[in-house]
Amino acid sequence: MKEALLPILVQDPVLKNHKRIIEGYKARRDFFLDGPLTDTVAILDFDPVNGELSKGAHFNKGKIVGWFEDDRKRKIRDFSGKEIYTPAFMQASVFATVLKTLDLFYKKKDPRDLSGKSAKSDEKPMNENKVRYGENCLGRPLTWAFNASQLLVIPRAGEMANAYYQRDSHSLQFFYFPSEKRPDKIIFACLSRDIVAHETGHAIIDGIAPHLMDAASPQSLAIHEALADIIAMLVAFTSRELTSQVLDRQNGSIKDVSAISTIAEEFGQACGHRDGLRNLVNQKNLNPADKVNGVRRAEPHELSEVLSGALYKLMVNIHEQLTDELKEQPQYQKRKKPRYSASGFALQKAINRFVRMTFRALDYLPVGCVSFADYGRAMIAADKIAYPNDPKMRGWIREEFQKRSIITNIGDLAPIVKPRRHSLGKVKTAELHASDWVAYEYANAHRGLLGIPARIPFQVHPRLDVTKQYEGDRSARECIFKVSWEQEEANPSYPNLPTRRKVTVGSTAVFDWESGRLLTLLTNARPPEKLADARREIYFTREIHENRKKEYDAQELDRDIFIRELMEQGALRFGAQALGPDGKPLPSVIRGEVVKDVMKLQNTFNYLHIAEVE
């Protein structure tokens, strides 16, 4: 395992209120080469004039282009404003930011890559060259959603105000453009730490929940966008310079608007926004009567602020509570400002709890079109399994979801299905995990439990073997089991649009690996019309049953509005019209397939970089 000290921007170049522009970041990987590149990330920089591949930043025995101030001090020297616009710095900085973002999902001293070379999740801790994947977040290795080992990163992909992740080319592409206010000023998206972390976040989320790429519901796409902003926030919290400044100015709190809560300041201001592109400190909601903070239900970018705002408030609540608890300890009571002194350590603890709740929920999400409420239920399930004796965080997220009109009442985030005592029985967890045939037979025999309609074909997805850290530093192993199927529903009335469409739905069952006990069961399928049918093998109260039907109807209406808007914008195309000259899907459109007058959408994720700037 090799180590390299890399230069990384503290914050966007537009901000002048930092002591330093550049921080050093120690990255550990199996190897580093010119480009720079490692076995999971490769920088490909193209000359904006002739379009040819530029010379990559030189890596030499731990140094990238000799930017250490002193080899013995192992310290990155600070740069002038002009130096950060050199191609070599852009290459090194974007490389460092991508690696730092990926490392959020590993244990502190466990920066394992996505190449599949490190230890399996059931191995015991070993020396630093063979450490198992960290249980703090997913409890399993990250994987890309594309069939390749490297994520390609293009710092100067062309001229336009955008940046995006593209699965088909397994790349992150960052563009540049002249500022609206100062046409002589060129804005490089690759120099925004927030944007680089955000787009890397999309690649990470796609690897965890690849089904969101084709989801037809606006809230599904908004989950992708909101969590990418949350990942950018988490990367900002890893900056000692930035975090210290925010805590100092806000007396140990993170609740107010700051450089951490504001996403992509320079990019946003250059595009005409007052501050950044978005702010996580907000009151955005789904209440149509709120003319100030209410958002359009069919616009994923606007919707994302509802969820990211709720999640940031959750982060604030966790941090405030932990700070109040820690300040009472003797080592902090001796100091002049006990609460402020405790806030830094409290922040690190808060991030651990927050990450476990928010990103483990992605593994628990059912496959297909999911809503904010589905995601909320997955968050609560993940937190309840890990922290059964500490319900405060679950209470906070219920309250925040209700406040933002995501749900009508707190009970709406109760598990959609509450299984009776159920386990795998005679089926061995290892067999269920390893054998597609055993998994299919189990799902077919338990259609009622999983909500699979009779005589409907279904798909069994690869099972996940995860080892997670729970409350009290205990670890536990889970098997995450997912099935999906397609439901038909009416399409909105629109010229040349098929009368019906198919949407993917499914169920996720989480089993304790050792005992086979069912820990939680979540589904996003429309429940049966009759309560008696829903109660055959699963438990529904009358209120949950009725609210779940209303929730599904609301999502169906959102899909109608979304599809109409896609048609009006010319973004939804069918057949050959959705393909380029090379026969490959166009990255700038959403593709619709029609079979027997039934439509199904693909690549809806493209909307996130078609509709407006990231």
N, C-alpha and C positions, 0 to 999 in steps of 0.2 A: 504494500500500500504506500503510495507516494503522496507527498504533501506539497502544495503550491500556495504561495501568498499572492492573492489577486487583488487588483484595484476595483472598488465598487463605489458607485455614487451614493452619497448620504441622502440626497434628495434631488429633485429636478433642478437643472441649471438656473432656472429663473429665480430661485430662492437665494437670497444673499445674507440670510441671518444665521448662518452656521459658522462655527470656528473653522471647520474644515469642509472642503468639497468632497474629498475622497477618504474612504476608510479602507483598511486592509481586511481581506477575508481569506481565511485558511481553508482551502478545499483539499479533500483527501480522496484520491481515486487510484485505480490500478496503474494508470499511466497518463501522461500529458504529452501532447505533441503540438507542433506548429499549427496555427489556425486561429485560435487554439482549438484543440479537440481532445476528447477522451472517448472511452468506448460507448458512452451514452449520449453525448452532446457534441456536435460538430458545427463550427462557425464557417459559413460560406459567404464571403463578402464580395459583392460585384461592383465594379467601377461604374459610377452613375453616368459617365460620359460615353464609354464604348461598350459597356455591358459585359466586359470580360471579368473573369474571376480574379480578384485582387490577391496580392500576397498576404498571407495570414500573419498574425502576430507571432513573433519568434519565441519559442519556449526553450530555455537553456538552464538545466540543472536547478529547477525551482524558481527561475526568474522568467517573467514574461516581459520581453523587450527591455530588460534591465531597469525596471521601475522601482527597485528597492532603494530607499534612501541610504541604508547601510545593511549589508548582508548580516553583520553580527547582531544588529538590533532587530532584524527581521521586521522592518517597519516600512510601510508604503509612504513615500513622501507626498505632500499635498501638491496639487497641480494648479496652474494658472487657468483662467477661463478659456484661453485659446487651445491649450493642449488637449482638452477633453474632446475637441472636435477633430482630432486626427483619426484616421481609419484604424490605426493600431489600438488606440485607447478604446474606441467604440467596440472593436472586436473583443478585447480583453474584458471590458466592463459588462457587456451583455452576456458573455460567457460566465463570468462570476455570478451575475444575478440569477441566471437560470440554475446554476448549480446550487446556489444558496436557497432558492425556492424549493428545489427537489429535496434538499437536506432537511427541510421542515418536517418531512414525513418519516424521518428516521430518528433513532436514538442519538443523543448528542455525540457520542463517539462511534457511531455506526452508519457512516455515509455510504451505504452499499448502493450499487448501481442497478440499472434495470436490465442488465444483460443476462440475468439468470445464473450468475457465477457464484453468488454467495450462499450462505448456509440456509438450509430449509427451516421452516418455522418451528418444527418440533425438535430441533437440536438444542442442546444445552449451551449456555454461554461458554465461549472458548477464548483464545487469545485474540488480539486486535485484528489479525488477518482472517479470522473465522468467527465473526460475531453474528449471532442470529439477528434477523430483522427486529427493529425496536417494537415493543408492544404498546408504546405510548399512543400511537394513532391507529393505524389500520390493523396492526398485528400480522401483516403479510407483506410480501414484496410488492412494490409498485410495478405495474406493467404498462406498456404503451398499448393503445387501441389499434395500432397499425402493425403490420408484419415486418418489422425492421428493428434493429437494436439501437440505432442512433436517432435522436431528435435533431433535425437540421435547423440551424438558426441563421437567418439572413438579415444582417443589420441595416442594409441599405437596399431594400427590395424595389424601390421605385418612388415616383413622386405622387403622393396623395396623402390626405390627412386620415391615416388609418394604420392599423396593425391587426394581424389576426393569426390564429392557429388553423392549420389545414391538415386534416387527417390524411387525405389522399396522397399528399406530397410529404407527409410526416415532417412538417416544417412549421416554424414560427417566422412570420414575415413582418418586418418593421419598415415603415415608409417615412418619407420626409416631405416637408412642404413649407412654403413661405408663410410667415405669420400674417394674419389679416391686418393687424395694426401696424406692423413693420415688415413690408414686403421684402426688404433686404435681409431680414433675419430668417434663417432656415431652422426649422424645428425638426429635430431627429427623434422619432419615437423610441429608438433604441437607447437614447440617453435619459429616458424616464424610467426610473427604477420601478415605479408603480405599474407602468404599461408592460414592461418585460415580465414582472412577476405575475401580472394579470393573465397574459397570454400563456405563460408557462403553466399557470393554474388551469387554464382550459385544457391543456394537454394532459395534466394530471387527472383532472375530473373525468375526461374522456376515457382514460385508462381504467378508472374505478367504476364508472357508470356509462359504458359506451352506448347504451340504449337511448340516452338523452339526445344523441345526435340526430335521430329521426323522429323524435316526439312531436306530435301535432298540436300540443297544448302550449299556449303562451307561457303559462307558469312553469312548465318544464324547462323551457329555454331560459326563463328568468332565474331559475335555480342555478343553472350553469353560470350565468352572468354574475349573480350575487356572490356565489362562492368564489369566483375568480377575483372579485373585489376584496373579499375577506382574506384570500391568500395574499394579495398585495398588502393588506393591512398587517398581516402576520410578519411578512418580510420587513416592513417598516419597523415593527417592534424589535427586530433583531439588530437594528442600528443603535449602538450605544450612544452615539452623538445625538441622534434624533430623539430617542426615548428619554434620555436625561434632560434634554431641553424641554420637552413637553411636560414631564413630571415636575420640573422646576418651576415652570411658568404657571402650572395649574395646581400647585401645592399638593403634589402627589396624586392627582386625579387624571383620568383620561376621558372624562365625560363630556367635555366641551370640544368645540370645533378646533382642530389642530392640523399640523402638517401630516399627522398620521391618519386622521379620519378623512382627509381630503384626498381624492384620487386624481393623480396626473394634473398637477397645477399648471405647469407650463403648457402642456398640450391643450388643456381646456381653455386657458386664457387666449392662446393663439387662435382658437376656433371661435372666439366670441363669447365664451362663458365668463361669468364674473370671477369665479375662483377656479376650481378644477372641473373635471368632467362630471364628477358626482361627489357627494359627501355622505359619509356613513352616519353622521349625526343628523338625523332628520325625523320628521313626523309623517312620512309618506304612508298612505293607507288605501284600502279598497272601498272606502265609503263614498258612494256616488254623490252624496249630499255635501261633501267637503270640497268646496271649490278652490281651496288653497293647496291642500296636501293630497287630495284625491288623485289617483292616477288612472290612466286608461287600462282596462283589464286585458286588452288584446295587444298591448305594446310591450314586448319583453324587456327592453331597456328601462322603461319607466317602472314596470313591475318589479324589476330586480332591486330597486331602491327600497321598496316595501320590506322585502326579506332581508337585505343587507342591513337596513336600519334596525330591524328587530334583532338581528344577530349581534350587531355592535352594542346595542343596549344590554343584551345578555352578557356580553363581555365586560361591560362597565359594571354591571351588578356583581358579577363574580369577583372582579378586582376590588370593588369597594368593600365587599364582605371580608375577603381575605386580608385586606389592608387593616381593617378594624380589628380583626383577630390577632394579627401579628404585632400590631403596635403595643399590645398589652404585655408582650414578652419583655423580660428584663433588659436584654441587649438593646432594645429600641427605646425603652422608657428612660434610659440613662442619657439619651440624646436630646438636643434642644428641640427638635421637631420630630416626635416619635412617629406620627402618622406618615409624614413625608419620608422619613428614613426607612420605614417598612414597605413603602409603595413599590420599590424596584423589585424586591424579592417576591412580593405578592403578585406582581405582574407576571413573573415567570411561572408561578404556580397556577395563576388564572389561565394562562395560555394552554397549559397542559390539560386542564379540565375542559376548557372550551373546545380544543381541537378534538378531544375524544368524543365529545357530544356531536359536533357538527359534521365531522368527516366520516366517523363510523356510521353515521346515519345514511350516507351514500351507499354503503354496502347493504344496508337493510332495506333500501328503497325497492319497491316492486318494479319490475321491468315495464317499460312503456310510458304512456302519458301519465305523469304524476303532477299533483298540485302542491301548493305550499302546505296545505293541511296534511297531505301524505308525508311530506318531508318533516313536518312538525311531529307527527306520530313516530316516524323513524328516529328522530332525535330523542324523543322521550323514552322509546324502547331501549335505545343504545345506552342512555344515561341510567335508566332504571336497572338494567342488567349489571352495569359496572359499579353503580353506587346505590344499591337497594335501600340503604339506611339514611340517605341524604336527599330528600325530595325538593329542596329549595330551588335548584336550578330548573327543575321541571315545572315548578309553579311559576317561576318568572317567565318562561317561554310561553306558557299557556296565557298568562296575563297580557304579554306583549302581542301575541297573535290576536287575542280578542280586541285589544285596544286598536289595532290596525285593521280591524274588520276582516281579517283572514278567516276567522271563525266567528260563529254567532255566540256561543257560550263555551266556557272552559271545558265542558264535557265532550266537546267535539274532537278534542285531541286524545281522547281515550282510544286505546287500540281498536281498530275497526272490528277485529274479531278477537274475542277473549277465549282462547281454547280452554276446554276442560282439561283435566289431567290427561296428558297425552305424551307419548314417547314413541320412539322408533320401534319399540317392541322387539321382535326377533331379528329385525334388520340391524346389522352392524354398521356403525357410523363409518368405519373405514371402507366398507363395501359400498355404501351409498355415495361416498365421495369419489371412489375410484371407478365405479362401473356405471356407464350410461344406461345400461339395461336394467340394473337394480334400481337406479333412480327413476327411470320411466315407469317401471312396474309399481314402485311405491306411490308415485303421483297418480297413476291410473286407479290404484286401489283406494286412494284417499281424495278423490275428486271433491267430495262434499266438504272436507276439511279445508282444502286449498281453494275452494270456490270455483273450480273448473266446471263449466256446464256439461251436462251429459251429451255424448256423441259429438263433442267439439274437439278437433285435433289441437294438441298443445306441444310446446317445446320445453324440454328440460335443459337448463343452462349449466355450464361447468360449475361444480360445487366449489366453495371457497373453504380452505383450511386456514383458520386464523388463530393466533395465540395472542391474547390481549392482556394488558395490565388492568386490573380492577382496583376497587377501593382497598386501601391498606396494603398496597404493593403486592397483592396476590395476583397471580396469573391464571388464566383459564383458557381452555381451547374450545373453539366453536366450529361447527359446520354450518355454512350458510347455503341454503337450498332454494333455488329460484325456478319457477315455471312461468310461462307466458302463453297467451293465446290471443286471438283477434276477435273483436266485437264489431258488429256493423251498426251504423247509425245514419240518419238522414243528413245529407249535405245541404248547405244553404242554397236557396234558389238563386241561380246566377247563370247568364248565358254561357253555353258550351261547357258547363260544369256537370259532371256525373251526378246522378240523383242520390247516390249513397257513397259512404266512405268506410274504410276499415281503420280502426285504431287498435294498437297493441295494449293489452293490460296483463296483469299477472299477480302472483303472490310470492312472498318471501317467508320462508320458515327458518328459524335459527335454532339449532339443536346444540345442547351441551355434548361435547365430543365423548367424554368418558361415560356418561349415564344414558345418553340418547334422549334426555328429557327435552321437550319443546320449551324454549325460552320465550319466544315471541312469534307472532304470525301477523303479517301485514299484507293487505291487498288493496289494489286500486280499481278493481272491477266494480261495475254497477251491481249492487246487491239485488237479490231476487225481489220481485214485486211484493210477494207475500212474506210476512214476518215468519210464518211457520216454516217456510222453505229455508230461510236463513238460519233457523235454529236446529236444523237436523243434526249437524255435527259441530257447529260453532255457536257461540253465544252472542246474541244481539239483544240489547234492550230495545223497546219500541222507539225511544227517543233517538238512540244511535242509528237505528235502521232508517228512520225517516230523515234525519239530518244527512246521513250518507247519500241517500237518493237525491236530496236537494243539492248537495255538493256536486254530485256527478252531473246533474242537469245543468248547473252553473258552468261547469267546465265544458260541457257540450256546446253551450251557447257561446262561450269564449272562443271555441274552435271555429264556430260559424263566422264570427266577426273577423277572426284572424285570417281565415281563408278568403273571405270577401276582400279584405284589404290587400292580400297577396295578389289576387286577380286584378284589382284596380291598379296596383303598382307595376303589373307585368312581371312580378318576381316568380310567380308559379307557372312553370312550363311543363308540357307533356311530350313524351316520346323524343324524337330526334331534335326538337326545339330546345331541349334541355342539355344537349350534347354539343361539344365543340367540334372543330374540323378533325381533331384526332380521335373522335368517337368517345372521349372521356367526358364525364359530367362537368358542366361549367361551374366554377366556384362562385359565380355571382348570381345563381338562381336556385330556387327550390324545385326539386323534381317531383312530378306527379306521375304515378303509374295507374293505368285503368285496365281492369279486366272485368268483362261482363257488366259494364256500366257501374262498377264499384271502384272508387279511387283510394289510393294509399300514397301518403307523402313520404319523401325521402330527403335527407340532407337539410332538414329544417334549421339545423344549427347555422347554416350559411346566413340566415336572416340577421344574426348578431353582427355581422360585418357588412351586410348589404344596406340595412336600413339607415344607419347613421354611424358616425365615428364611435370607436370604442370609448 
